[in-house]
Amino acid sequence: MKLLLTSAGISNPSIHNALLGLLGKPIAESSALCISTASYALSNGPILAWQFISGHDDCPMCELGWKSLGVLELTALPSLGKQHWLPWVQETDVLLVNGGDPLYLSYWMQQSGLAHLLPSLPAVYVGLSAGSMVMAPRIGEHFVGWTPPTGGDNTLGLVDFALFPHLDHEILPYNSMPHAEKWAAGMHMPSYAMDDQTAVKVVDGVVEVISEGHWKRFAP
């Protein structure tokens, strides 16, 4: 499984080069499916989804010049049957997963069946904010918004660390380093706080931080 877990998309040349390395070919020769399901749990969800898909936001993902780009809506998949949509995710080169609410995204990844398939897919997984956080075993109470039917803050657990994105963001005062330290103290696992110029690359379990900004790793 090849993951590029970003705070704010492909925001600088270092992260862009990491993406190219994971793809093994130019973006112009690569197909992509974008997933914006997490957006809809936020108050301005439809606008955020459109901005992500159309490339009218500040987090470069869909507008990078893909050979082809499709939209994969997780809430639609259970009504279609796996035999209908499975070829889409098996044949794409990359999954671009938008931010929003990580628990809502986790719920629909599991309900759709995509979560079970992710470890075996050849596609590169590129997450943005909540799209990255969802890979962790849990997100911490600090980030709980939408509450799943079972409660709690558990997510997919496809990596063994947690993420605190948008560190020191000017419009997110609670995403400061003191709050990140408090969050990490309650996570009981390796955790990373990272700003919007940072990403975490994971290839077959090997973790590498890619950054032109600032970040911090917290030991459990």
C-alpha positions in Angstrom: 0.0 0.0 0.0 1.4 3.4 -1.0 0.1 6.4 0.9 0.8 10.1 0.7 -0.9 11.7 3.7 -1.0 15.5 3.3 -2.3 18.3 5.4 -3.2 20.5 2.4 -2.7 18.6 -0.8 0.3 18.8 -3.2 1.3 22.1 -1.8 5.0 22.3 -2.7 7.7 20.8 -5.0 8.9 18.2 -2.4 5.4 16.7 -2.0 4.9 16.9 -5.7 8.1 14.9 -6.3 7.0 12.4 -3.7 3.8 11.9 -5.6 5.6 11.4 -8.9 7.8 8.8 -7.2 4.9 6.9 -5.9 3.1 7.0 -9.3 6.2 5.9 -11.2 5.0 7.9 -14.2 4.0 11.5 -15.1 0.7 12.9 -13.8 -0.4 13.5 -17.4 -0.2 9.7 -17.9 -2.1 8.8 -14.7 -5.8 8.4 -14.1 -7.4 9.6 -10.8 -10.6 9.2 -8.9 -11.5 11.9 -6.4 -13.5 11.2 -3.2 -15.1 14.2 -1.5 -17.6 12.3 0.8 -16.0 13.7 4.0 -17.0 17.2 2.9 -20.8 16.6 3.3 -20.6 16.3 7.1 -19.6 20.0 7.3 -22.0 22.9 7.1 -20.7 24.2 3.8 -20.1 20.7 2.4 -21.6 21.0 -1.1 -19.4 24.1 -1.7 -16.3 22.4 -0.4 -17.0 19.3 -2.6 -17.3 21.5 -5.7 -14.2 23.5 -4.8 -12.2 20.3 -4.4 -13.4 18.6 -7.5 -13.1 21.7 -9.7 -9.7 22.8 -8.4 -11.1 26.0 -6.9 -9.5 25.7 -3.5 -6.1 26.2 -2.0 -5.1 22.5 -1.7 -3.9 21.3 -5.1 -5.2 17.8 -5.9 -7.6 17.5 -8.7 -6.2 20.3 -10.8 -2.7 18.8 -11.3 -3.3 17.7 -14.9 -4.4 14.1 -14.7 -4.9 12.1 -17.8 -8.5 11.4 -16.6 -10.4 12.4 -13.5 -13.6 10.8 -12.1 -15.7 11.3 -9.0 -16.2 8.4 -6.6 -19.0 9.1 -4.2 -18.9 6.5 -1.4 -22.5 7.0 -0.2 -23.6 5.7 -3.6 -21.6 2.5 -3.7 -23.7 0.3 -1.4 -26.7 0.7 -3.7 -24.7 -0.2 -6.8 -23.1 -3.5 -5.8 -19.4 -4.2 -5.8 -19.3 -5.8 -9.2 -20.4 -2.5 -10.7 -17.8 -0.2 -9.1 -14.9 -2.5 -8.2 -13.2 -2.1 -11.7 -13.1 1.7 -11.2 -10.9 1.5 -8.2 -8.8 -1.4 -9.4 -7.9 0.3 -12.7 -7.2 3.9 -11.4 -3.7 5.0 -10.7 -4.5 7.3 -7.7 -7.3 8.0 -5.2 -7.5 11.6 -4.2 -9.4 11.9 -0.9 -10.7 15.2 0.3 -10.9 16.6 3.8 -14.0 17.3 5.9 -15.0 15.0 8.7 -12.7 12.0 9.3 -15.3 10.0 11.2 -17.9 10.5 8.5 -15.4 9.5 5.9 -14.3 6.4 7.9 -18.0 5.3 8.3 -18.7 5.5 4.6 -15.4 3.9 3.6 -16.4 0.9 5.7 -20.1 0.9 4.7 -19.1 1.0 1.0 -16.6 -1.7 1.3 -13.7 0.5 0.0 -11.9 0.3 3.4 -11.5 -3.5 3.1 -10.1 -3.1 -0.4 -7.6 -0.3 0.2 -4.6 -2.5 1.4 -4.8 -4.6 -1.8 -5.3 -1.8 -4.4 -2.5 -0.9 -6.7 -3.6 2.8 -6.6 -1.6 5.4 -4.8 -3.8 6.9 -2.0 -3.4 10.6 -1.5 -5.2 12.1 1.5 -5.9 15.7 2.3 -6.5 16.6 6.0 -9.4 14.3 7.0 -8.6 12.1 4.0 -5.2 11.5 5.7 -6.4 11.3 9.3 -8.8 8.5 8.5 -5.9 6.1 8.0 -5.1 6.2 11.7 -6.5 3.9 14.4 -8.3 6.9 15.9 -8.4 10.7 15.6 -8.7 11.9 19.2 -11.5 13.8 20.9 -10.1 17.1 19.7 -11.3 16.3 16.1 -14.6 14.6 16.8 -17.5 16.4 14.9 -19.9 14.0 13.3 -20.6 11.0 15.6 -20.8 7.5 14.1 -23.7 5.2 15.2 -21.3 3.3 17.4 -19.8 6.4 19.0 -16.1 6.8 19.7 -13.3 8.2 17.6 -12.0 5.1 15.9 -11.0 5.2 12.2 -9.6 2.7 9.8 -6.3 1.8 11.5 -4.4 1.2 8.2 -1.4 2.9 9.7 -0.1 2.7 13.3 0.2 6.5 13.9 -2.2 9.5 14.2 -2.1 12.9 12.4 -2.8 16.4 13.6 -3.0 18.5 10.3 -3.0 22.3 9.7 -0.5 23.0 12.4 -0.3 26.7 13.3 -2.8 27.6 10.5 -3.8 31.3 10.7 -7.6 30.6 10.6 -7.5 27.6 12.9 -6.3 28.9 16.3 -6.9 25.6 18.0 -4.4 23.9 15.7 -1.5 25.3 17.7 1.5 23.4 18.9 0.3 23.5 22.6 -3.0 22.0 21.5 -1.1 19.4 19.4 1.0 18.4 22.4 -2.2 18.0 24.5 -3.8 15.9 21.8 -0.8 13.7 21.3 -0.6 13.0 25.1 -4.0 11.3 24.9 -3.4 9.3 21.7 -1.1 6.5 23.1 0.5 5.9 19.7 3.1 7.6 17.6 1.6 10.9 16.3 2.6 13.6 13.9 1.6 17.3 14.0 2.2 18.8 10.6 1.6 22.1 8.8 0.3 22.6 5.3 3.7 22.3 3.8 4.2 18.8 5.2 3.1 15.2 4.2 3.8 11.7 5.5 4.6 9.1 2.9 4.1 5.4 3.7 5.2 2.6 1.5 4.8 -1.0 2.7 4.8 0.3 6.3 7.9 2.5 6.0 7.2 6.0 7.1 8.9 9.1 5.7 8.1 12.8 6.4 8.2 15.1 3.4 8.3 18.7 4.4 9.1 22.3 3.4 7.5 23.6 6.5 7.4 22.4 10.2 6.2 19.3 11.9 6.8 17.3 15.1 6.6 13.6 15.9 5.3 12.6 19.3 6.3 9.3 20.8 3.6 7.4 22.7 
